[in-house]
């Protein structure tokens, strides 16, 4: 548009501006007032009806809460949590009572689609619609919420869509309540009762919400999904407005109040909205009305104003045209100069020589164009420099990205990269029957290489290991370093389980040859665990975890081998974790106790001592074998506390026998390697003896061969210190370990115990009999008494008498006894 026309139009506009301003301001205030009043009404309507809606929900909550405390449901749910009672007659009677109750309540509530009862394992055990019984609902959000909070859940699972066989779509919400345990034997929550309510329950109430011709109410959930709308086709869909969908989130973040009103341009027109949040359901009731309907009265005013402006414009146009020309020519010339400069001509100059503001503007323009020209040249040089820097940044970024997904030492992909790559392959295999394998590889005794040769040699070993794994892997396999001396390997599209095992055997075999580390020869082996997709997991993290479990099984069973994961490993790991937790509190919970097995002098047939044996009985796992809990206690270090406890118990008991006047006996207590290696062991034994006042000659500590041979000098000093206290020392399980005759002449012991494995066949196997005879003769030659343990048959006893064995212990005389039973035995002998 030319400046002349602009100037002319400016005069016209300034002539009618006062009227326009007054008219617009008046129109604005009138419309705002109308909109404000109407939106306030919408807010009040939303608040009033949200209270009514809350009352409807509260009615259903009360129904569910009442159901949850019904004796029929409590009794049936308690039975359903005990697998051994299922399908029994009284279980089926309880089921019928529960089912009849659910049917009765379902019929009384027409809007209820079904009432469902779940046991503690989140399995459907009863339902007013029996086809749902037996379904697993472990992923149900309503049950998860109730289990986590112990409170009634309102619509936690969101809007539930259901399509019947006639393709009719219905929507439901769930209201659930916990079934609480009533006795100390019950779980806190023994089950759940959930009422599935049709959205049509709210129809009559919500259809009554009206405001003019365009006003109506709708309900949205926290994610912006439409729970109710007069147009039923929209139910279950997301509302196409960010502001509407975020009302609940904004309320919880504190940016808006519980109820309010606002205007919003939505679906092609401006609308007024009143809302009220229903916190317990995470719903919001929204009442809307078109703004155009609110301001019908104000539109009449605008028509009058428009007619007035048309008349004024006709008068002003005739006057403005003659004034504009004198002022516009210099401006047009300056415009042309600026356009030339804008198109890149930085050499152009303005030649306006007027002595007014336009002439001043011309001179300023010429000065400005000179400055711009200089800055342009500087920027051009800077641009070239930035291009160079950009290339350097790109190279640095690529290097950083490489470091983020690769191991610096071996150049292999790291664990994060491995997880991303394998996850994509597993996702693509979801609908197929392909078999994939993940191998978890751990080098055996890698720490020894580091400790003996140094970390530089250890790094070389890792690099050579990585190179060898890559050479063994196929073109489609993925090899990665998991960290430390652990590697991950993925192979896809295997033919069978045996194919995975064959490859693992090939890898292990390839590592039999030694590595040359800068002239140092190093032998290394590996333990490997294998998890198969989809049998051992469908997600990458589960497969890696299961392969790791299988790898540790290889470690525990001898190393230098591979193990295929099976479900029993996970169960064993879980049981070991349970036992570990039991051991932590075994003393305080009084689940650990002591039994004593008598030891008989074979020549006098009298009790000369007894061995203290630790036992554990847990309320969940029952009696736990020492062969199972002792290794766990040793590995965790808990054997230190448990060992001190049983030593104190045994000394206290033996002292009480002496105080009661019984013939003095020696009590034997087993000591583990972990206890022996503890620096305060001797002082602990001394402290217990002083605390219990037991004369030290009536205490014997049983120590296995494997405990002693690791350091003969240290063991000799330790046992000497114990004997200096006056305590007897017994060498336990002799013949099953190293059985060096040399250390028998070196270490100070009082008693030698022949292991049960020799005693079992002593009457049937001449070799075992000869070994036992040699052990007895050897012990007697160095003035050491011999105890044979595990004697169960008369034939074994006869042979041991012939061999001049000193003391026997076993079921032929007595099984391990509780303290009271041992006292009775001592009284009768």
C-alpha positions in Angstrom: 0.0 0.0 0.0 1.4 3.5 -0.9 2.3 6.0 1.7 -0.3 8.4 0.2 -3.1 6.0 0.8 -1.7 5.2 4.2 -1.6 8.9 5.2 -5.1 9.4 3.9 -6.4 6.4 5.7 -4.6 7.6 8.8 -6.6 10.8 8.8 -9.8 8.9 8.3 -9.0 6.6 11.2 -8.0 9.4 13.6 -11.3 11.1 12.8 -13.4 8.1 13.9 -11.0 6.7 16.5 -12.9 8.2 19.5 -16.2 6.7 18.5 -14.5 3.4 17.7 -12.7 3.3 21.0 -15.8 4.1 23.0 -17.9 1.6 21.1 -15.3 -1.2 21.4 -14.7 -0.5 25.1 -18.4 -0.5 25.7 -18.9 -3.7 23.7 -15.9 -5.3 25.4 -17.2 -4.6 29.0 -20.7 -5.7 28.2 -19.6 -8.9 26.6 -17.1 -9.6 29.4 -19.7 -9.1 32.0 -22.2 -11.4 30.2 -19.5 -14.0 29.8 -18.3 -13.6 33.5 -21.8 -14.0 34.9 -22.5 -17.0 32.6 -19.2 -18.8 33.4 -19.8 -18.2 37.1 -23.1 -20.0 36.6 -21.4 -22.8 34.8 -18.9 -23.2 37.7 -21.7 -23.3 40.3 -23.6 -25.8 38.1 -20.4 -27.9 37.9 -19.9 -27.8 41.7 -23.5 -28.6 42.5 -23.6 -31.6 40.1 -20.1 -32.9 41.1 -21.4 -33.2 44.7 -24.4 -35.2 43.4 -22.0 -37.3 41.3 -19.9 -37.9 44.4 -22.9 -39.0 46.3 -23.7 -41.6 43.5 -20.2 -43.0 43.7 -20.3 -43.0 47.5 -23.4 -45.2 47.3 -21.5 -47.7 45.2 -18.5 -47.5 47.6 -20.7 -48.3 50.5 -22.1 -51.3 48.7 -18.6 -52.6 48.0 -17.4 -51.9 51.6 -20.4 -53.8 53.0 -19.7 -56.7 50.7 -16.0 -56.9 51.8 -17.0 -57.6 55.4 -19.7 -60.2 54.7 -18.8 -63.5 56.4 -19.6 -65.5 53.3 -16.9 -63.7 51.3 -14.4 -63.7 54.2 -14.8 -67.4 54.8 -14.6 -68.3 51.1 -11.6 -66.0 50.4 -9.7 -67.5 53.3 -10.2 -71.0 51.9 -9.2 -69.9 48.4 -5.8 -68.8 49.6 -5.0 -72.4 50.8 -4.3 -74.6 47.7 -4.7 -77.8 49.7 -8.4 -76.9 50.5 -9.5 -76.1 47.0 -12.1 -78.5 45.5 -12.9 -79.9 48.9 -16.5 -80.2 49.9 -16.5 -77.4 52.4 -14.6 -75.2 49.9 -17.4 -75.8 47.3 -20.1 -75.0 49.9 -18.3 -71.8 50.7 -18.1 -71.0 47.0 -21.8 -71.5 46.5 -22.6 -69.2 49.5 -20.3 -66.5 48.0 -21.7 -66.9 44.5 -25.3 -66.7 45.7 -24.5 -63.5 47.6 -22.8 -61.9 44.6 -25.8 -62.9 42.4 -28.2 -61.3 44.9 -26.3 -58.1 45.1 -25.8 -57.9 41.3 -29.5 -58.2 40.7 -30.3 -55.4 43.2 -27.9 -53.1 41.3 -29.0 -52.9 37.6 -26.0 -50.7 36.7 -23.5 -53.2 38.0 -22.1 -55.3 35.2 -20.5 -57.9 37.6 -19.2 -58.3 41.1 -15.8 -60.1 41.3 -13.9 -61.6 44.3 -10.1 -62.1 44.1 -7.9 -64.1 46.4 -4.6 -62.8 47.8 -2.8 -64.0 44.7 -5.1 -61.7 42.6 -6.8 -64.6 40.9 -10.6 -64.5 40.3 -12.1 -67.0 42.7 -15.7 -66.0 42.5 -17.8 -63.7 40.3 -21.5 -63.0 39.6 -20.6 -64.0 36.0 -18.9 -67.4 36.4 -17.0 -67.2 33.1 -14.5 -64.9 34.8 -13.6 -67.4 37.5 -10.0 -68.5 37.3 -8.6 -65.5 35.4 -5.3 -64.0 36.6 -5.6 -60.4 37.4 -2.1 -59.7 38.7 -1.8 -56.7 36.4 -5.1 -55.1 37.5 -4.4 -51.6 38.7 -7.4 -51.6 41.1 -6.0 -54.6 43.0 -2.5 -53.2 43.0 -3.8 -49.9 44.5 -5.8 -51.6 47.2 -2.8 -53.9 48.0 -0.5 -50.9 48.3 -2.7 -48.6 50.3 -5.2 -50.9 52.0 -8.0 -48.5 51.0 -11.0 -48.6 48.7 -10.1 -47.9 45.1 -12.2 -45.7 42.9 -11.8 -46.1 39.1 -8.0 -46.7 39.4 -8.0 -48.9 36.3 -9.6 -46.0 34.3 -12.4 -46.5 31.8 -12.8 -50.1 30.8 -14.1 -50.8 27.3 -16.2 -53.8 26.6 -17.5 -55.0 23.2 -20.2 -57.7 23.4 -20.9 -60.3 20.8 -23.3 -57.9 19.0 -20.5 -55.3 18.7 -22.2 -53.1 21.2 -19.7 -51.0 23.1 -20.1 -50.4 26.8 -17.8 -48.6 29.2 -17.3 -49.5 32.9 -15.3 -48.3 35.9 -14.2 -50.4 38.9 -14.7 -49.7 42.6 -12.9 -52.2 44.8 -12.3 -52.8 48.5 -9.9 -55.1 50.4 -11.1 -58.1 52.3 -9.1 -57.8 55.5 -7.8 -60.7 57.6 -9.5 -61.1 61.0 -7.0 -63.4 62.8 -3.3 -63.3 63.5 -2.8 -66.2 61.0 -4.4 -64.3 58.2 -2.6 -62.0 55.8 -3.4 -58.3 56.3 -5.3 -58.5 53.0 -6.7 -61.9 52.2 -8.6 -60.9 49.1 -10.4 -58.2 47.1 -14.0 -57.5 46.1 -14.5 -55.3 43.0 -17.8 -53.9 41.6 -17.7 -53.2 37.8 -20.2 -50.4 37.2 -21.5 -49.3 33.8 -21.1 -45.6 32.9 -24.8 -45.6 32.1 -25.3 -45.5 35.9 -24.7 -41.7 35.6 -26.8 -41.1 32.5 -30.0 -39.9 34.1 -28.2 -37.6 36.5 -25.8 -36.1 33.9 -28.4 -35.6 31.2 -30.2 -33.2 33.4 -27.3 -30.7 33.2 -28.4 -28.1 30.7 -27.5 -24.4 30.1 -29.3 -22.7 27.2 -29.3 -24.4 23.8 -25.6 -25.2 23.6 -24.8 -26.0 27.3 -24.2 -29.6 28.5 -22.0 -31.5 31.0 -19.2 -34.0 30.4 -16.8 -36.0 32.6 -13.1 -36.4 31.9 -10.5 -38.5 33.7 -6.9 -37.6 34.7 -5.5 -38.4 31.3 -8.2 -36.4 29.4 -10.3 -39.5 28.3 -14.0 -38.8 28.1 -15.8 -40.8 30.7 -19.3 -39.3 29.9 -20.7 -37.2 27.1 -24.2 -36.7 25.8 -22.8 -38.0 22.5 -22.1 -41.6 23.4 -19.8 -42.0 20.4 -17.2 -39.8 22.1 -17.1 -41.9 25.3 -13.7 -43.6 25.7 -12.0 -41.1 23.4 -9.4 -38.5 24.3 -10.7 -34.9 24.5 -9.0 -32.9 21.7 -8.0 -30.0 24.0 -4.8 -29.8 26.0 -6.2 -27.5 28.5 -9.3 -29.6 29.2 -7.2 -32.8 29.4 -4.8 -31.2 31.9 -7.4 -29.9 34.4 -6.8 -32.7 37.0 -3.0 -32.6 36.6 -3.0 -28.8 37.0 -5.2 -29.2 40.1 -2.8 -31.7 41.7 0.2 -29.5 40.8 -1.5 -26.6 42.7 -1.7 -24.3 39.6 -5.6 -24.2 39.7 -8.2 -24.6 42.4 -10.6 -27.5 42.8 -13.3 -25.7 40.8 -13.3 -22.8 38.5 -14.2 -21.4 35.1 -12.5 -20.3 31.9 -13.0 -19.6 28.2 -11.4 -21.6 25.5 -11.5 -21.6 21.7 -12.4 -25.2 21.0 -13.8 -27.1 18.0 -14.2 -24.0 15.8 -15.8 -21.7 18.4 -15.2 -20.0 21.7 -16.8 -21.6 24.6 -17.2 -21.0 28.3 -16.3 -23.8 30.8 -17.1 -24.4 34.4 -15.4 -27.3 36.1 -15.3 -29.1 39.4 -12.6 -31.8 40.3 -13.7 -35.0 42.0 -10.4 -36.1 43.7 -11.4 -39.5 44.9 -12.0 -40.6 41.2 -9.4 -38.4 39.5 -12.4 -37.1 37.4 -13.5 -33.6 36.5 -17.1 -32.6 35.7 -17.0 -29.9 33.0 -20.1 -27.9 32.0 -19.7 -25.8 28.8 -21.7 -23.3 26.7 -20.9 -21.5 23.5 -19.8 -17.9 24.1 -21.9 -16.8 21.1 -25.0 -17.8 22.9 -23.8 -15.8 26.0 -23.4 -12.5 24.2 -26.4 -12.3 21.9 -27.5 -9.0 23.5 -24.1 -7.4 23.0 -24.2 -8.2 19.2 -27.1 -5.7 18.7 -24.8 -2.9 20.0 -22.1 -3.7 17.4 -24.6 -3.3 14.5 -25.4 0.3 15.6 -21.7 1.2 15.9 -21.0 -0.1 12.4 -23.6 2.1 10.8 -22.2 5.2 12.6 -18.7 4.6 11.4 -19.8 4.2 7.7 -21.3 7.7 7.7 -18.2 9.3 9.3 -15.9 7.6 6.8 -17.7 9.2 3.8 -17.1 12.7 5.2 -13.4 12.2 6.1 -12.3 10.6 2.8 -12.9 13.8 0.8 -10.7 15.9 3.2 -7.8 13.5 3.6 -6.8 13.0 0.0 -5.6 16.6 -0.6 -3.4 16.7 2.6 -1.5 13.5 2.0 0.5 14.3 -1.2 2.7 17.0 0.4 4.1 14.7 3.0 4.5 11.5 1.1 7.0 12.0 -1.8 10.2 12.2 0.4 9.1 9.2 2.4 8.6 7.2 -0.8 12.1 8.1 -2.0 13.6 7.0 1.3 11.6 3.8 1.1 13.1 2.9 -2.3 16.7 3.5 -0.9 16.0 1.2 2.1 14.6 -1.5 -0.2 17.7 -1.5 -2.3 19.8 -1.8 0.9 17.6 -4.7 2.1 18.2 -6.5 -1.2 22.0 -6.4 -0.5 23.2 -3.1 -2.0 25.3 -1.8 0.9 26.9 0.9 -1.3 23.6 2.9 -1.9 23.1 6.4 -0.4 20.1 8.6 0.3 20.0 12.1 -1.4 17.2 13.8 0.5 18.4 17.2 1.5 15.5 18.6 3.4 16.1 20.5 6.6 13.3 18.7 8.6 13.1 15.4 10.2 13.0 13.5 6.9 16.4 15.1 6.0 17.8 14.1 9.4 16.5 10.6 8.8 18.3 10.5 5.5 21.6 11.4 7.0 21.1 8.8 9.8 20.4 6.2 7.2 23.6 6.9 5.4 25.6 6.6 8.6 23.8 3.4 9.5 24.5 1.8 6.1 28.2 2.5 6.6 28.2 0.7 10.0 26.3 -2.2 8.6 28.8 -2.6 5.8 31.7 -2.9 8.3 29.8 -5.3 10.5 28.9 -7.5 7.5 32.5 -7.9 6.5 33.3 -8.9 10.2 30.4 -11.4 10.2 31.6 -13.0 7.0 35.0 -13.7 8.5 33.3 -15.0 11.7 31.1 -17.3 9.6 34.1 -19.0 8.1 35.5 -19.6 11.6 32.2 -21.0 12.8 32.1 -23.5 10.0 35.5 -24.8 11.0 34.4 -25.1 14.7 31.2 -26.9 13.7 33.2 -29.6 12.0 35.4 -30.1 15.1 32.2 -30.3 17.3 30.7 -32.9 15.0 33.9 -35.1 15.3 33.9 -34.7 19.1 30.2 -35.6 19.3 30.7 -38.8 17.2 33.6 -39.7 19.6 31.5 -39.1 22.7 28.6 -41.1 21.2 31.1 -44.0 20.6 32.3 -43.9 24.2 28.7 -44.0 25.4 28.0 -47.3 23.7 31.4 -49.0 23.7 33.9 -50.4 26.2 37.1 -48.3 26.0 39.4 -51.3 26.7 38.1 -54.0 24.5 36.3 -51.8 21.9 33.3 -54.1 22.3 29.7 -52.7 22.7 29.0 -52.1 26.4 26.0 -53.4 28.3 23.7 -50.5 27.5 24.4 -50.9 23.8 23.9 -54.7 24.1 20.5 -54.2 25.8 19.4 -51.7 23.1 20.4 -53.9 20.1 19.1 -57.2 21.6 15.8 -55.5 22.7 15.1 -54.5 19.1 15.7 -58.1 17.9 13.4 -59.5 20.7 10.6 -57.0 19.9 10.8 -58.1 16.2 10.5 -61.8 17.3 7.4 -61.3 19.4 5.1 -62.9 16.9 7.5 -65.6 15.8 8.7 -69.0 17.1 12.4 -68.1 16.8 14.9 -69.3 19.5 17.6 -66.9 20.6 20.2 -67.3 23.3 22.0 -65.0 25.7 25.3 -66.2 27.2 26.6 -64.6 30.4 30.4 -65.3 30.5 32.6 -64.8 33.6 36.4 -65.5 33.7 37.4 -67.9 36.4 40.0 -66.7 38.9 40.6 -63.4 37.0 41.4 -61.7 40.2 44.4 -64.0 40.6 45.9 -62.7 37.3 45.4 -59.1 38.4 46.9 -59.8 41.9 49.9 -61.8 40.7 50.8 -60.2 37.3 49.3 -56.8 37.7 46.4 -54.9 36.2 48.2 -54.2 32.9 48.3 -58.0 32.3 44.7 -58.3 33.4 43.7 -55.7 30.8 45.7 -57.6 28.1 43.8 -60.8 29.1 40.5 -59.0 28.7 41.5 -57.7 25.3 42.6 -61.1 24.1 39.4 -62.7 25.5 37.2 -60.2 23.7 39.1 -60.8 20.4 38.7 -64.6 20.8 35.0 -64.3 21.5 34.5 -62.1 18.4 36.4 -64.7 16.3 34.1 -67.5 17.7 30.9 -65.5 17.2 29.0 -65.5 13.9 28.4 -62.5 11.7 24.9 -62.0 13.2 26.0 -62.6 16.8 26.5 -59.7 19.3 29.4 -59.7 21.7 29.6 -57.1 24.6 31.5 -56.5 27.7 29.2 -56.3 30.8 31.9 -54.9 33.1 34.9 -56.3 35.0 35.7 -59.8 33.7 32.1 -60.4 32.5 31.0 -60.6 28.9 27.6 -61.0 27.2 27.0 -62.8 23.9 23.7 -63.0 21.9 23.0 -65.5 19.2 19.7 -65.5 17.3 17.7 -68.0 15.2 19.1 -71.1 16.8 17.8 -74.5 15.7 17.4 -76.0 19.2 18.5 -75.9 22.8 21.3 -78.3 22.0 22.6 -75.8 19.4 23.1 -73.2 22.2 24.9 -75.8 24.4 27.2 -76.9 21.5 28.3 -73.3 20.9 29.0 -72.8 24.6 31.1 -76.0 24.7 33.0 -74.8 21.7 33.8 -71.4 23.4 34.9 -73.1 26.7 37.1 -75.6 24.8 38.8 -72.7 22.8 40.1 -71.2 26.1 42.1 -74.4 27.0 45.1 -73.0 25.3 47.2 -70.5 27.4 47.4 -66.8 26.7 50.7 -65.0 26.1 50.6 -61.7 28.1 53.9 -59.9 27.1 55.9 -63.1 27.7 53.9 -64.3 30.7 51.9 -67.4 30.2 48.4 -67.3 31.7 45.9 -70.1 31.8 42.3 -69.0 32.2 38.9 -70.8 32.1 35.4 -69.4 32.1 32.0 -70.1 33.6 29.0 -69.6 31.4 25.3 -69.3 31.9 22.7 -69.6 29.1 19.2 -68.3 28.9 16.9 -69.0 25.9 14.3 -66.8 24.4 11.3 -67.3 24.8 11.5 -70.2 27.2 13.5 -68.4 29.9 12.1 -64.9 29.4 10.9 -62.5 26.7 12.5 -59.3 27.9 16.2 -58.6 27.8 16.6 -57.8 31.5 14.9 -61.1 32.5 17.1 -63.1 30.1 20.3 -61.4 31.3 19.3 -62.0 34.9 18.5 -65.7 34.3 21.8 -66.2 32.3 23.6 -64.6 35.3 21.9 -67.1 37.7 22.9 -70.0 35.4 26.5 -68.7 35.3 26.8 -68.6 39.1 25.5 -72.2 39.1 28.5 -73.1 36.8 30.8 -71.3 39.4 29.3 -73.2 42.3 29.6 -76.6 40.6 33.2 -76.5 39.7 33.8 -73.7 37.1 35.1 -74.1 33.6 31.7 -75.2 32.3 28.3 -73.9 31.0 24.9 -74.3 32.6 21.5 -73.9 30.9 19.1 -71.9 33.0 16.1 -73.7 34.4 13.3 -72.4 36.6 14.6 -74.5 39.6 17.7 -72.2 39.8 15.5 -69.2 40.3 13.5 -71.0 42.9 16.7 -72.2 44.7 18.0 -68.6 44.6 14.7 -67.4 46.1 14.8 -70.1 48.8 18.4 -69.2 49.7 17.4 -65.6 50.0 14.5 -66.7 52.3 16.9 -68.8 54.4 19.3 -65.8 54.6 16.5 -63.6 56.0 15.6 -66.3 58.4 19.2 -66.6 59.6 19.4 -62.8 60.2 16.7 -63.0 62.8 16.9 -66.7 63.9 18.3 -65.9 67.3 16.0 -63.0 68.2 12.9 -65.0 66.9 14.0 -68.1 68.7 13.8 -70.2 65.6 17.3 -71.7 66.2 17.7 -74.3 68.8 20.2 -77.0 69.9 20.0 -80.8 69.9 22.7 -83.0 71.6 23.8 -86.5 70.3 25.4 -88.6 73.0 28.9 -90.1 72.6 29.5 -93.6 74.3 32.7 -95.1 75.6 32.8 -98.3 73.6 34.4 -100.4 76.4 32.4 -99.1 79.3 29.2 -98.5 77.4 28.8 -95.1 79.3 28.1 -91.6 78.0 31.3 -89.6 78.1 30.2 -86.6 76.0 27.7 -85.2 73.5 27.9 -83.2 70.3 25.9 -79.9 70.1 24.0 -79.7 66.8 22.4 -76.5 65.6 18.8 -76.8 64.2 16.4 -74.3 62.7 12.6 -74.5 62.5 10.8 -71.7 60.7 7.1 -71.1 60.6 7.1 -70.9 56.8 9.8 -73.3 55.7 9.6 -75.7 58.6 12.8 -77.7 59.6 15.7 -76.5 57.5 18.6 -78.9 57.0 22.0 -77.8 58.4 23.5 -78.9 55.0 21.3 -76.2 53.5 21.6 -73.3 56.0 25.2 -73.7 57.2 26.8 -72.9 53.8 24.6 -69.8 53.5 25.5 -68.7 57.0 29.2 -69.1 56.2 29.0 -67.3 53.0 27.1 -64.3 54.5 29.2 -64.2 57.7 26.2 -64.8 59.9 27.9 -68.0 61.1 30.0 -65.7 63.4 27.0 -64.7 65.5 25.3 -68.1 65.2 28.5 -70.0 66.2 29.0 -67.8 69.3 25.3 -68.4 70.2 25.5 -72.2 70.0 28.9 -72.2 71.9 27.3 -70.2 74.7 24.1 -72.4 74.7 26.2 -75.6 74.8 28.5 -74.3 77.6 25.5 -73.0 79.6 23.8 -76.4 79.3 26.8 -78.5 80.2 27.4 -76.2 83.2 23.8 -76.8 84.3 24.4 -80.6 84.1 27.5 -80.3 86.3 25.5 -78.2 88.8 22.8 -80.9 88.9 25.4 -83.5 89.9 25.6 -85.5 86.7 28.9 -87.2 85.9 31.0 -84.7 84.0 30.8 -84.9 80.2 32.5 -83.1 77.4 30.3 -81.1 75.1 31.6 -80.9 71.5 30.8 -77.8 69.3 31.5 -77.6 65.6 33.6 -74.6 64.4 33.6 -73.4 60.8 36.4 -72.0 58.7 34.8 -68.5 58.9 34.9 -68.6 62.7 38.5 -69.9 62.9 39.7 -67.0 60.6 38.0 -64.4 62.7 40.7 -62.5 64.6 38.8 -62.5 67.9 37.9 -66.2 67.9 40.1 -67.3 70.8 39.2 -64.3 73.0 35.5 -65.0 72.2 35.9 -68.7 73.4 37.6 -67.5 76.6 34.9 -64.9 77.2 32.1 -67.5 76.8 33.8 -69.9 79.2 34.2 -67.2 81.8 30.6 -66.0 81.3 29.1 -69.5 81.7 31.7 -70.7 84.4 32.1 -74.0 82.5 35.5 -75.6 83.3 37.4 -75.5 80.0 38.3 -79.2 80.1 34.6 -80.0 79.5 34.5 -78.2 76.2 35.7 -79.7 72.9 35.9 -77.7 69.6 35.5 -79.8 66.4 37.5 -78.5 63.4 37.6 -80.0 60.0 40.7 -80.9 58.0 40.1 -78.3 55.3 40.1 -75.6 57.9 43.7 -76.5 58.9 45.5 -77.2 55.7 45.2 -73.6 54.3 47.9 -72.5 56.8 49.5 -75.1 58.9 51.6 -72.7 60.9 48.6 -70.4 61.7 46.4 -73.4 62.6 49.1 -74.8 65.0 49.3 -71.5 66.8 45.5 -71.1 67.0 45.0 -74.6 68.3 47.8 -74.2 70.8 46.1 -71.0 72.1 42.9 -72.9 72.5 44.5 -75.7 74.4 46.2 -73.2 76.6 42.7 -72.2 77.7 42.2 -75.8 78.7 39.8 -76.6 75.8 39.9 -79.9 74.0 40.4 -79.9 70.2 38.9 -82.6 67.9 39.8 -83.1 64.2 36.4 -83.7 62.5 35.6 -85.7 59.3 39.1 -87.2 59.2 39.8 -89.0 55.9 37.5 -86.9 53.7 39.9 -84.0 53.2 43.7 -83.9 52.6 44.4 -86.5 55.4 48.1 -85.6 55.5 49.9 -87.7 58.1 52.5 -84.9 58.4 50.2 -82.4 60.0 48.8 -85.0 62.5 52.2 -85.0 64.1 52.4 -81.2 64.1 49.0 -79.8 65.2 47.9 -80.1 68.8 44.6 -82.2 68.9 43.0 -84.3 71.6 40.5 -86.3 69.5 40.2 -87.6 66.0 36.8 -88.3 64.5 36.5 -91.0 61.7 34.0 -89.7 59.1 30.7 -91.5 58.6 31.6 -92.3 55.0 34.2 -94.9 56.3 31.9 -96.2 59.0 29.0 -96.9 56.6 30.7 -99.8 54.9 33.2 -100.8 57.6 31.5 -104.2 58.1 31.1 -104.9 54.4 34.1 -103.4 52.7 37.6 -104.7 53.7 39.2 -101.5 52.3 37.1 -99.2 54.5 37.8 -101.5 57.5 41.6 -101.4 56.8 41.5 -97.6 56.5 39.5 -97.3 59.8 42.0 -99.6 61.5 45.0 -97.6 60.2 43.4 -94.3 61.4 42.7 -95.8 64.9 46.3 -97.2 65.2 47.8 -93.9 64.0 45.7 -91.9 66.5 46.6 -94.2 69.4 50.3 -94.0 68.5 50.3 -90.2 69.0 48.1 -90.5 72.2 44.9 -89.2 70.5 41.5 -90.7 71.2 39.3 -91.8 68.3 35.5 -91.2 67.8 33.6 -93.0 65.1 30.5 -91.1 64.1 27.4 -92.3 62.2 27.4 -95.7 63.8 23.9 -97.2 63.0 24.2 -101.0 63.0 25.4 -103.7 65.4 27.8 -105.1 62.7 29.6 -101.7 62.6 29.9 -101.6 66.4 31.4 -105.1 66.5 34.1 -104.1 64.0 34.9 -100.9 65.8 35.3 -102.7 69.1 37.7 -105.1 67.4 39.7 -102.2 66.1 39.9 -100.7 69.6 38.0 -97.6 68.7 37.5 -95.4 71.9 34.2 -93.7 71.5 31.2 -94.1 69.1 28.4 -91.8 68.2 25.3 -92.6 66.2 21.7 -93.8 65.9 22.6 -97.2 67.3 22.7 -95.6 70.7 20.7 -92.4 70.3 19.6 -89.8 67.7 20.2 -86.1 68.5 18.1 -85.2 71.5 16.5 -82.0 72.9 18.1 -80.9 76.2 15.2 -82.3 78.3 15.4 -85.7 76.6 19.2 -85.9 77.1 18.7 -85.1 80.8 16.2 -88.0 81.0 18.7 -90.3 79.3 21.5 -89.3 81.7 19.2 -90.0 84.6 18.5 -93.5 83.4 22.1 -94.5 82.7 
